């Protein structure tokens, strides 16, 4: 199990109600029961103090939502806990980061 840092700059503004979806490569697994599955380092902030950023898992993908608006050109940095089974080796496909 490894903690991976993902840094990206969204090419579109992320308004209220938008969502970020992180799709790991097929051979990687999201560690659903781990402590601190996702650590938001910078770029995503709570909408309000009592309305925190939400991180959910659906179909092996991470979904991050309920954050304050993010301007174009803002750096987003998150750490994600993923498992690359020891039986897999060699090149992997890229991690996909989508915004809606």
C-alpha positions, 0 to 999 in steps of 0.5 A, a space after each residue: 500500500 502506497 500513498 501517492 501525491 497527485 498534483 494537477 491544475 484543472 483546465 476549467 473552473 470548478 464551481 459549486 456542485 462540481 466533482 473531481 473523479 480520480 480513476 486509478 489504473 486497472 491493476 491498482 486498488 483503492 484502499 477503502 478501509 484505510 485511515 486517511 484514504 485521501 489527504 487534501 494538501 492544497 487547492 480544495 477547501 470546505 464550502 463552509 466550516 460545517 460543510 466539509 469536502 466529501 470523498 467517496 468511493 464508487 466502482 474503484 474510483 474516488 470522487 471528491 465533491 462539496 468543495 468551494 469554487 476553484 479558479 482556472 489555473 489553481 494547483 490542486 494537490 491530494 494524497 491518495 492511498 492505493 494498493 498495487 498488488 505484488 503479483 502485478 509488475 511492469 508498466 501501468 496505464 496512467 491515472 485519470 483525473 476528470 472534472 465535472 
